[in-house]
Amino acid sequence: MVSSESELRAALAGSVPVHALGTRHSFTDLPDTTGVLIDMVGFDRPAVIDASTRTVRITGGTRYGVLARQLHEAGWALHNTGSLPHISVGGATSTGTHGSGDRNGVLSTAIAGVRFMDAGGELRDIRRGEPDFPAVAVGVGAFGILTELTLDIQATYDVRQSLYTGVTWDALLGDLDAITAAGDSVSVFTRWGDELGWVWVKRRVEDATDAVAGRLLDGRLSDGGLSALGMGDNVTELGTPGPWYQRLPHFRADAEPSRGDERQSEYFIDRAHAGDALRALREVAAAFTEHLIWTELRTAAADDLWLSGAYRRETFIIHFTWENRSAEVAAALRLIERTLAPFEARPHWGKNHLFERECIERVVPRLADARAVFERLDPTGRFVNEHLVRVGLREAHHLD
């Protein structure tokens, strides 16, 4: 574990391959290396807020939960968060992680600037608007090690969470927009059965007494929890408004998130195809649900970051949380990816998928451009590993 730039520079000495580790919320071999693994979670210093530019500067190992509390106490907020406050900002943004919301970009869209250390131990800065920025903002650890990020911030706000049950598949497929527009961040949880499941709505509130809709299409407001999905005391509070950082994540920062022992997969498709994709998956769902814990459906706004799952298209996101059974999950993914192929699904970089270079090149239009930037920033291939080569993010290099 490194905790300073001097320690990081020392760890980079030599010529063997290197790769950074964050909070290890990756379900693939993306962080692996045959050389040196550098643990960045100790590279964590207090946030530096610049009110004049409405930005905050943080170090590469900072966790979202830690940053969020510091921001809120100073009267500031992020535009959105992911489901887990436990993960590091550097790792999450590097893999295109997201929350939900029709108008919310993925978490990486908050990045205004990146500082990283290259293979030679030099610090380099790339800011929004510079030619390499669309490649490095979702950089998958392929070009250097993030030491600092500058993020956009906004005035703090409160959020109320509401849970709806009884929404049917017919209602969802008949008016998907009504569901995803029901809040600032909306998640649908389903296990693909005859009953849809749960709709989890997070909405900004100006006044705690604001009325809460009792109906959502043919569903109703529930006063229950998500225990049927294995969630209970570890989720953030429903019903009562509270600070954004205590409501936008699904899970509390002081509790173990989700199930703990699991695998995850996720695919990004054009929102225009969401209904057809869901219908296609429902037709084959019986073949993949045995080892499924849940599926979560979310949305994200289009962006211009080359390796973002939402690059240049309003996006519908289909997430799968699986029992930790590698062979069974691989079989399920073969079916799911075949079913989603007509919809040009893009995989989440940090989650289980079976895509390799040829498949990814068909659905990620700027893959070659991003690869060229990474090759130029890391010409000797110190940050290359087998995974990056397999998915086409780097070319093969041979280090001594």
Secondary structure, 3 states (H helix, E strand, C coil): CCCCHHHHHHHCCCCCCEEEECCCCCCCCCCCCCCEEEECCCCCCCCEEECCCCEEEEECCCEHHHHHHHHHHCCEECCCCCCCCCCEHHHHHHCCCCCCCCCCCCHHHHEEEEEEECCCCCEEEEECCCCCHHHHCCCCCCCCEEEEEEEECEECCEEEEEEEECCCHHHHHHCHHHHHCCCCEEEEEECCCCCCEEEEEEEEECCCCCCCCCEECCEEEECCCCHHHCCCCCECCCCCCEEHHHHCCCECCCCCCCCCCEEEEEEEEEHHHHHHHHHHHHHHHHHCCCCEEEEEEEEECCECCCCCCCECCCEEEEEEEEECCHHHHHHHHHHHHHHHHHHCCEECCCCCCCCCHHHHHHHCCCHHHHHHHHHHHCCCCCCCCHHHHHCCCCCCCCCC
